[in-house]
Amino acid sequence: EEPAPVSTIGILGWMRINLFSSPLNILLTIVSVYLIWLIVPPVIEWAFIDAIWDGTNRDACLVENAGA
């Protein structure tokens, strides 16, 4: 008995079945990846890179016109 083809098992098989099984799924996958690509980097920058992590009091942590 031969093993299952690589395209039907593992992560590649899962992606093929769940993300690329129809033209609509392909479109939705591409749109989702694009939206994640647009949203995640600015959120990481805001939440971690540009964040003020310490200060002697609350006012030291505030930046003028900083949003949240």
TIBA-192826 format. One record per residue (C-alpha): x, y, z; chain. Coordinates in steps of 0.001 Angstrom, whole numbers, plus 500000, padded with zeros to 6 digits. Example, Ala and Ser with C-alpha at 12.3 -4.5 7.8 and 13.67 -1.06 7.14 Angstrom:
# residues 2
+--------+--------+--------+--------+
:     c1 :     c2 :     c3 : cadena :
+--------+--------+--------+--------+
: 512300 : 495500 : 507800 :      A :
: 513670 : 498940 : 507140 :      A :
+--------+--------+--------+--------+
This chain:
# residues 68
+--------+--------+--------+--------+
:     c1 :     c2 :     c3 : cadena :
+--------+--------+--------+--------+
: 500000 : 500000 : 500000 :      A :
: 501384 : 503396 : 498976 :      A :
: 501325 : 506483 : 501214 :      A :
: 498866 : 509274 : 500522 :      A :
: 500033 : 511963 : 498100 :      A :
: 501728 : 514925 : 499781 :      A :
: 499091 : 517286 : 498344 :      A :
: 496349 : 515564 : 500371 :      A :
: 498016 : 515305 : 503787 :      A :
: 499735 : 517663 : 506195 :      A :
: 499651 : 521436 : 506069 :      A :
: 499663 : 521547 : 502261 :      A :
: 496691 : 519214 : 502067 :      A :
: 494832 : 521203 : 504710 :      A :
: 495512 : 524473 : 502864 :      A :
: 494442 : 522989 : 499548 :      A :
: 491187 : 521642 : 500987 :      A :
: 490282 : 524606 : 503211 :      A :
: 491794 : 527689 : 501575 :      A :
: 492079 : 526906 : 497867 :      A :
: 489249 : 524470 : 497131 :      A :
: 487170 : 526826 : 494974 :      A :
: 487532 : 530165 : 493194 :      A :
: 485550 : 531857 : 495977 :      A :
: 487801 : 530356 : 498666 :      A :
: 490882 : 531487 : 496743 :      A :
: 489514 : 535034 : 496505 :      A :
: 488559 : 535130 : 500187 :      A :
: 491980 : 533782 : 501188 :      A :
: 493798 : 536424 : 499141 :      A :
: 491585 : 539237 : 500478 :      A :
: 492042 : 538010 : 504063 :      A :
: 495826 : 537818 : 503754 :      A :
: 495879 : 541317 : 502233 :      A :
: 493760 : 542765 : 505065 :      A :
: 495941 : 541090 : 507693 :      A :
: 499015 : 542479 : 505909 :      A :
: 497505 : 545991 : 506092 :      A :
: 496260 : 545837 : 509696 :      A :
: 498792 : 543839 : 511727 :      A :
: 502011 : 545879 : 511192 :      A :
: 500485 : 549223 : 512321 :      A :
: 498902 : 547547 : 515356 :      A :
: 502238 : 545987 : 516350 :      A :
: 503972 : 549320 : 515863 :      A :
: 501356 : 551146 : 517972 :      A :
: 501129 : 548530 : 520715 :      A :
: 504790 : 547578 : 521104 :      A :
: 507305 : 549648 : 519135 :      A :
: 505935 : 553166 : 519759 :      A :
: 504556 : 552346 : 523205 :      A :
: 505898 : 554124 : 526261 :      A :
: 506689 : 551348 : 528706 :      A :
: 507742 : 553171 : 531829 :      A :
: 507598 : 556496 : 533596 :      A :
: 507604 : 557911 : 537089 :      A :
: 503873 : 558670 : 536948 :      A :
: 500919 : 558558 : 534584 :      A :
: 501758 : 561919 : 532985 :      A :
: 505211 : 560677 : 531988 :      A :
: 503582 : 557918 : 529944 :      A :
: 501268 : 560250 : 528052 :      A :
: 502292 : 561619 : 524693 :      A :
: 500441 : 564557 : 523212 :      A :
: 498162 : 563597 : 520277 :      A :
: 498981 : 559917 : 520734 :      A :
: 495520 : 558439 : 520253 :      A :
: 494812 : 555570 : 522615 :      A :
+--------+--------+--------+--------+
